[in-house]
Protein backbone atom coordinates (compact mmCIF):
# COMPACT_ATOMS: atom_id res chain seq x y z
CA UNK A 1 0.00 0.00 0.00
CA UNK A 2 1.34 3.41 -0.99
CA UNK A 3 1.55 6.12 1.64
CA UNK A 4 2.76 9.68 1.13
CA UNK A 5 3.67 12.04 3.95
CA UNK A 6 4.41 15.72 3.36
CA UNK A 7 6.41 17.94 5.67
CA UNK A 8 8.07 21.33 5.67
CA UNK A 9 5.12 23.70 5.49
CA UNK A 10 4.78 26.74 7.68
CA UNK A 11 4.53 30.51 7.85
CA UNK A 12 7.00 32.58 5.87
CA UNK A 13 7.28 36.23 4.91
CA UNK A 14 6.96 37.33 1.29
CA UNK A 15 10.25 36.81 -0.50
CA UNK A 16 11.19 33.96 1.80
CA UNK A 17 11.84 30.30 1.09
CA UNK A 18 10.48 26.95 2.19
CA UNK A 19 11.39 23.37 1.34
CA UNK A 20 8.63 20.78 1.20
CA UNK A 21 9.38 17.07 1.41
CA UNK A 22 7.24 14.10 0.46
CA UNK A 23 8.28 10.73 1.84
CA UNK A 24 6.78 7.74 0.09
CA UNK A 25 6.39 4.18 1.26
CA UNK A 26 5.22 1.17 -0.70
CA UNK A 27 5.78 0.37 -4.36
CA UNK A 28 6.19 3.71 -6.10
CA UNK A 29 9.31 3.02 -8.17
CA UNK A 30 7.20 2.27 -11.25
CA UNK A 31 5.48 5.63 -11.18
CA UNK A 32 4.08 7.46 -14.19
CA UNK A 33 4.28 10.90 -12.62
CA UNK A 34 5.17 12.37 -9.23
CA UNK A 35 4.24 15.89 -8.41
CA UNK A 36 3.06 18.68 -6.16
CA UNK A 37 -0.37 20.26 -6.20
CA UNK A 38 -1.89 23.02 -4.11
CA UNK A 39 -5.31 24.20 -3.10
CA UNK A 40 -6.04 27.67 -1.82
CA UNK A 41 -9.26 28.46 0.09
CA UNK A 42 -12.21 28.67 -2.27
CA UNK A 43 -10.18 27.52 -5.25
CA UNK A 44 -9.70 24.26 -7.11
CA UNK A 45 -6.64 22.11 -6.61
CA UNK A 46 -3.99 23.00 -9.18
CA UNK A 47 -0.78 21.45 -10.42
CA UNK A 48 2.39 23.14 -9.18
CA UNK A 49 5.11 20.88 -10.63
CA UNK A 50 5.56 17.29 -11.69
CA UNK A 51 8.20 14.84 -12.91
CA UNK A 52 7.36 11.94 -15.19
CA UNK A 53 9.15 8.59 -15.30
CA UNK A 54 11.32 9.78 -18.19
CA UNK A 55 12.62 12.71 -16.18
CA UNK A 56 10.51 15.35 -17.89
CA UNK A 57 9.67 18.21 -15.53
CA UNK A 58 6.86 20.71 -15.86
CA UNK A 59 5.93 23.72 -13.75
CA UNK A 60 2.87 25.89 -13.51
CA UNK A 61 3.54 29.27 -15.11
CA UNK A 62 2.93 30.99 -11.79
CA UNK A 63 5.91 29.25 -10.14
CA UNK A 64 8.42 28.97 -12.98
CA UNK A 65 11.80 30.34 -12.00
CA UNK A 66 10.90 30.29 -8.29
CA UNK A 67 10.13 26.63 -7.46
CA UNK A 68 12.26 23.56 -8.13
CA UNK A 69 11.06 19.97 -7.97
CA UNK A 70 13.43 17.06 -7.45
CA UNK A 71 13.34 13.45 -6.32
CA UNK A 72 15.63 10.96 -4.65
CA UNK A 73 14.66 7.53 -5.94
CA UNK A 74 16.84 5.71 -3.43
CA UNK A 75 15.04 7.40 -0.55
CA UNK A 76 11.58 7.50 -2.14
CA UNK A 77 11.54 11.23 -1.45
CA UNK A 78 10.36 14.16 -3.49
CA UNK A 79 11.33 17.76 -2.74
CA UNK A 80 9.79 21.10 -3.67
CA UNK A 81 12.16 24.00 -3.11
CA UNK A 82 10.16 27.22 -3.03
CA UNK A 83 11.93 30.58 -3.29
CA UNK A 84 10.74 34.16 -3.63
CA UNK A 85 7.42 33.20 -2.10
CA UNK A 86 4.40 35.41 -2.65
CA UNK A 87 1.16 35.76 -0.68
CA UNK A 88 -0.65 34.10 -3.59
CA UNK A 89 1.40 30.95 -2.96
CA UNK A 90 -0.56 30.45 0.25
CA UNK A 91 -2.31 27.09 0.04
CA UNK A 92 -2.34 23.53 1.26
CA UNK A 93 0.32 21.65 -0.72
CA UNK A 94 -0.18 17.99 -1.60
CA UNK A 95 2.19 15.48 -3.09
CA UNK A 96 0.87 13.03 -5.63
CA UNK A 97 2.09 9.82 -7.19
CA UNK A 98 0.43 8.18 -10.19
CA UNK A 99 1.22 4.48 -10.42
CA UNK A 100 -1.81 3.61 -12.46
CA UNK A 101 -4.00 5.12 -9.80
CA UNK A 102 -3.48 8.38 -8.00
CA UNK A 103 -2.20 8.52 -4.44
CA UNK A 104 -2.22 11.69 -2.33
CA UNK A 105 -0.57 12.82 0.84
CA UNK A 106 -2.50 14.51 3.63
CA UNK A 107 -1.25 17.98 2.70
CA UNK A 108 0.89 20.60 4.40
CA UNK A 109 -0.09 24.23 4.92
CA UNK A 110 2.04 26.98 3.43
CA UNK A 111 1.21 30.53 4.48
CA UNK A 112 3.02 33.51 2.99
CA UNK A 113 2.27 36.63 4.96
CA UNK A 114 3.97 39.58 6.59
Number of C-alpha atoms within 10 A of each C-alpha: 7 14 16 23 17 22 18 14 18 14 15 18 14 17 14 14 17 19 16 21 23 25 18 22 15 10 12 20 14 11 16 16 20 23 26 26 19 22 19 16 9 6 9 9 15 14 18 24 23 24 21 15 12 8 11 9 16 16 19 13 9 11 17 12 11 13 20 19 22 18 18 10 11 7 10 16 17 24 21 23 14 19 17 15 22 17 15 12 20 20 21 18 27 26 30 23 26 16 16 10 8 13 16 18 20 14 22 21 19 22 20 21 16 9
